[in-house]
Amino acid sequence: MTRPRGAGRFAPSPSADLHIGNLRTAVLAWLFARASDRRFLMRVEDLDDRTHSDIAERQLRDLAALGITWDGPATRQTEHPQRYDAVVDQLTESGHLYECYCTRRDIASAPRAPHAPEGAYPGTCRNLTDAERIARRRETGRPPALRLRTEGGGAAEYTVHDLLHGDYTGLVDDFVVRRGDGVPAYNLAVVVDDAASGIDQVVRGDDLLASSPRQAYLARLLGYPEPTYAHVPLVLNADGARLAKRDGAVTLAEIGVPAALSRIAESLGYTSRTVDGMLAEFDPRRLPRAPWVYRPG
């Protein structure tokens, strides 16, 4: 049997219409995949209850309007709950998970190691006894989240290689893999989905670079191959803040397809104004490394 080619992907969360920054990242993900003769897959990340199916359909229409094509139908995370449950069961049986009853406030106020990054889990629930867990459940009155018991007492380091950033080392704390409401956490879902779909190239915004060591660590633990990473610069507004829909005139409906393609091509230094034409000019070594400041008009 012939093994399918590797794949890249774009995985929007349908909580709001895609803005020009999202569209630019989608174009880059498509260019990286097609230039390396990979398949390109589309995944709707709709596990969060703030997502909406009508927004997902608009996102897919906008991407297609730009000329982005994908192989096979778009998939949705909500179609595969058993996929995540099976991995949680596997990690539970191997002793890699523990219950956590902490709130965000608990974590923010807890003491942590001197060099731990902001938001890193301090290990409060890591070594609770059975009696202590029962007491915490009674005190909080809510089901626990499940955290991954990482090496090094919850302070492991892991290095990933990124095509644009080189080697990047980050702390891997005991991160959540399933929330207290039973929903798979992002870091678990994205790793499981990528492996299940044969995705071996991850291109996304560089705001997600810091999460890559956690995901690569989990992939290794589960026996999955680590993907190739490329974290591309974000798009900022005129004030230098991350672009958002509230900045106005940033969605495809507001800008229009020709103008959006023109602005994206210009930001990447391309003369072509179609994605197929950009593919002919694409060279990852020549991609801009600085954020693109988008000014409407």
C-alpha positions in Angstrom: 0.0 0.0 0.0 1.3 3.5 -0.9 1.7 5.7 2.1 -0.1 9.0 1.6 2.0 12.1 1.2 2.6 14.3 4.3 0.3 17.2 4.8 0.1 20.8 6.0 -3.1 22.3 7.4 -5.0 25.4 8.4 -7.1 25.1 11.5 -9.3 28.1 12.2 -11.5 28.4 15.2 -15.0 29.7 14.2 -15.5 32.2 16.9 -15.3 35.3 14.6 -14.8 36.0 10.9 -11.3 35.6 9.6 -9.4 38.9 9.4 -6.6 39.8 7.0 -4.0 38.5 9.4 -5.7 35.1 9.6 -6.1 35.0 5.8 -2.4 35.9 5.3 -1.4 33.0 7.7 -3.7 30.7 5.7 -2.1 31.7 2.4 1.4 31.0 3.9 0.3 27.6 5.3 -1.0 26.7 1.8 2.2 27.9 0.1 4.4 26.0 2.5 2.4 22.8 1.9 2.0 23.0 -1.9 5.7 24.1 -2.4 6.8 20.9 -0.6 4.4 18.7 -2.5 2.3 18.0 0.5 -1.4 17.6 0.8 -3.3 20.6 2.4 -6.0 19.9 4.9 -8.6 22.1 6.5 -9.7 21.5 10.1 -12.4 23.5 11.9 -11.4 23.7 15.6 -14.9 23.9 17.1 -14.5 22.3 20.5 -15.0 25.6 22.3 -18.6 26.6 23.1 -17.9 30.1 21.8 -17.7 28.7 18.2 -20.5 28.8 15.7 -21.2 26.6 12.6 -22.4 29.6 10.5 -19.1 31.4 11.1 -17.2 28.2 10.2 -19.1 28.2 6.8 -18.2 31.8 6.2 -14.5 31.1 7.0 -14.4 28.3 4.5 -16.1 30.4 1.8 -13.6 33.2 2.4 -10.6 30.9 2.1 -11.9 29.3 -1.1 -12.6 32.8 -2.5 -8.9 33.6 -2.1 -8.1 30.5 -4.2 -6.9 28.3 -1.3 -7.7 24.7 -2.1 -7.7 21.7 0.3 -7.7 18.0 -0.2 -10.8 16.2 0.9 -13.6 17.8 2.9 -12.9 20.1 5.8 -13.1 18.2 9.1 -14.5 19.4 12.5 -13.1 18.5 15.9 -16.6 17.9 17.3 -16.9 14.9 14.8 -14.2 12.9 16.7 -14.8 12.9 20.5 -13.8 9.2 20.7 -10.4 10.2 19.3 -9.6 12.4 22.3 -11.2 10.0 24.8 -9.0 7.2 23.7 -5.8 9.2 24.2 -7.0 10.4 27.6 -7.7 6.8 28.6 -4.2 5.8 27.3 -2.5 8.5 29.3 -4.6 7.7 32.4 -3.7 3.9 32.2 0.0 4.8 31.9 -0.1 7.0 35.0 0.7 10.2 33.1 -2.4 12.2 34.3 -3.6 13.5 37.6 -6.6 15.5 38.8 -6.3 19.2 39.3 -8.8 21.4 41.2 -7.0 24.7 40.8 -8.7 27.8 39.4 -6.8 30.4 37.4 -6.7 32.6 40.5 -5.2 29.8 42.5 -2.5 29.3 39.9 -1.7 33.0 39.6 -1.3 33.4 43.3 0.7 30.3 44.0 4.5 30.5 44.5 6.5 29.1 41.6 10.1 28.4 40.7 12.2 31.5 40.1 12.7 30.9 36.4 9.2 29.5 35.6 7.3 31.6 33.0 4.1 33.5 33.9 1.2 31.1 34.0 3.3 27.9 34.4 1.5 25.4 36.6 3.2 25.3 40.1 2.3 21.6 40.8 -0.2 22.3 43.5 -2.3 19.1 42.9 0.5 17.0 41.6 1.1 14.9 44.7 -2.2 14.9 46.4 -3.1 11.8 48.3 -6.4 10.0 47.6 -7.9 11.6 50.8 -6.7 15.0 49.8 -8.3 14.6 46.3 -11.6 13.6 47.8 -11.4 16.6 50.2 -10.6 19.0 47.3 -13.5 17.7 45.2 -15.9 18.2 48.2 -14.5 21.7 48.8 -14.8 22.9 45.2 -17.9 21.0 44.2 -16.7 20.7 40.6 -15.1 18.0 38.5 -11.3 18.3 38.2 -9.3 19.1 35.1 -6.7 16.5 34.1 -3.0 17.5 33.8 -0.1 15.7 32.2 2.5 14.6 34.7 5.7 15.7 32.9 9.3 14.8 33.6 11.4 16.8 36.0 8.7 17.4 38.5 6.6 19.4 36.1 9.4 21.6 34.8 10.8 19.7 31.8 12.4 21.5 28.9 11.9 20.6 25.3 13.4 21.9 22.1 11.7 22.1 18.7 13.2 23.3 15.5 11.4 25.9 13.6 12.1 26.7 9.9 12.0 30.5 10.6 13.1 30.7 14.2 15.7 27.9 14.4 15.9 25.9 17.7 13.4 27.0 20.3 13.5 25.6 23.9 10.6 26.1 26.2 9.5 24.9 29.6 6.9 22.1 29.6 4.9 22.3 32.8 2.1 20.0 33.9 -0.4 21.3 31.4 -4.1 20.6 31.1 -5.1 17.9 28.6 -8.8 17.8 29.6 -10.8 20.6 31.2 -13.0 20.2 34.1 -16.1 20.3 31.9 -14.8 17.3 29.9 -13.7 19.2 26.8 -10.2 18.3 25.5 -7.7 21.1 25.9 -6.1 22.7 22.9 -2.7 21.2 23.4 -4.1 17.7 23.4 -6.6 18.1 20.6 -4.2 19.7 18.2 -1.6 16.9 18.7 -4.1 14.1 18.4 -5.8 15.6 15.3 -2.5 16.3 13.5 -1.3 12.7 14.1 -4.6 11.2 13.0 -4.6 13.2 9.8 -1.0 12.6 8.8 0.0 16.2 9.2 3.7 16.6 9.3 4.0 20.3 8.7 2.6 23.0 11.0 2.5 26.6 9.8 0.8 29.1 12.0 1.3 32.5 13.7 4.4 33.0 15.8 2.3 33.8 18.9 1.9 30.0 19.1 5.6 29.2 19.0 5.8 29.1 22.8 3.2 26.3 22.9 5.2 24.1 20.5 7.5 22.5 23.1 4.4 21.3 25.0 2.8 19.8 21.9 6.0 18.2 20.6 6.6 16.7 24.1 3.2 15.2 24.2 3.6 13.9 20.6 6.8 12.1 21.6 5.1 10.7 24.7 2.3 9.3 22.5 4.8 7.9 20.0 3.7 10.3 17.2 6.3 11.8 14.8 7.1 15.4 15.5 6.0 17.8 12.7 8.1 20.4 10.9 7.2 23.8 12.4 7.2 27.2 10.7 5.8 30.1 12.9 5.2 33.1 10.7 5.1 36.7 11.9 1.8 38.2 13.0 -0.1 41.1 11.5 -0.3 44.1 13.7 -2.5 47.2 13.7 -1.3 50.8 13.4 -0.7 50.9 17.1 1.6 47.9 17.0 -1.0 45.6 18.7 -2.1 42.3 17.4 -4.7 42.8 14.7 -8.3 42.1 15.6 -11.7 42.5 14.1 -12.4 45.5 16.3 -9.7 47.4 14.2 -12.3 47.8 11.4 -12.1 47.1 7.7 -10.1 43.9 8.2 -12.4 41.0 7.1 -12.7 39.8 3.5 -16.3 41.0 3.3 -15.0 44.5 4.1 -11.8 44.5 2.0 -12.8 42.4 -1.0 -10.9 39.5 -2.6 -8.7 41.5 -5.1 -7.6 44.0 -2.5 -7.0 41.3 0.2 -4.8 39.3 -2.2 -3.0 42.4 -3.3 -2.2 43.5 0.2 -1.1 40.0 1.2 1.1 39.7 -1.8 2.6 43.1 -1.2 3.4 42.2 2.4 5.3 39.1 1.3 7.2 40.9 -1.5 5.4 39.1 -4.4 4.4 40.6 -7.7 1.6 38.1 -8.4 -1.9 38.8 -7.1 -3.1 35.2 -7.0 -2.2 32.4 -4.7 -1.1 30.2 -7.6 1.1 33.0 -8.8 2.5 33.5 -5.3 3.4 29.8 -5.3 5.7 30.3 -8.3 7.5 33.0 -6.3 7.5 31.3 -3.0 10.8 30.8 -1.2 10.6 30.3 2.6 14.2 31.6 3.0 13.1 35.0 1.7 10.0 35.4 3.9 9.8 38.6 6.0 10.8 37.9 9.7 9.2 41.1 11.1 5.5 41.6 11.8 3.4 43.2 9.0 1.6 46.4 10.2 -1.7 46.6 8.4 -3.3 49.9 7.7 -6.8 49.9 6.2 -7.2 51.8 2.9 
